[in-house]
Amino acid sequence: MVWKTLSCFFILFIFYSCKHAHEVDPLLVDADRVQHEAIALGVMADSILDARLAQGKNTWNIDSLRMLKSEVANWKIEMVGVPGVHHDHSNHEGNDHAHDHAHDHAHDHDHDHGDQEIGGQLSPAENKKVQEAWKIRIEKVLATLNQN
């Protein structure tokens, strides 16, 4: 009887410890949200750039579009991962459908959501600032595209 009681306490202790060990700092959750918003903007920028490049040089300044396309490519490469945030791909950004890993967009799920090593070296507040700055960069690209 004593062993059963001790076993139950031990199991409850382990369960309780594991439950609290995986809580994520709210700033990291917010940083992850900002990152996903930025990724959506990056997909939009890519789509606009591809469409305008396909229209040819009679409609748009091809050199400017290529420069912006290069800027978006560099922006993608410079993504810093948000550490410790579980990525549930079954319900992305509140969509009702399962996330399709086969489609081609800026958020390729074969990668590790950015450079996790750099993200792991930052405090949660610094991580959020990095994500906000990264999002501002793609917003500027979109603003440039919308002006033309």
Secondary structure, 3 states (H helix, E strand, C coil): CHHHHHHHHHHHHHHHHHHHHCCCCHHHHHHHHHHHHHHHHHHHHHHHHHHHHHHCCCCCCHHHHHHHHHHHHHHHHCCECCCCCCCCCCCHHHCCCCCCCCCCCCCCCCCCCCEHHHHHHCCHHHHHHHHHHHHHHHHHHHHHHHHC
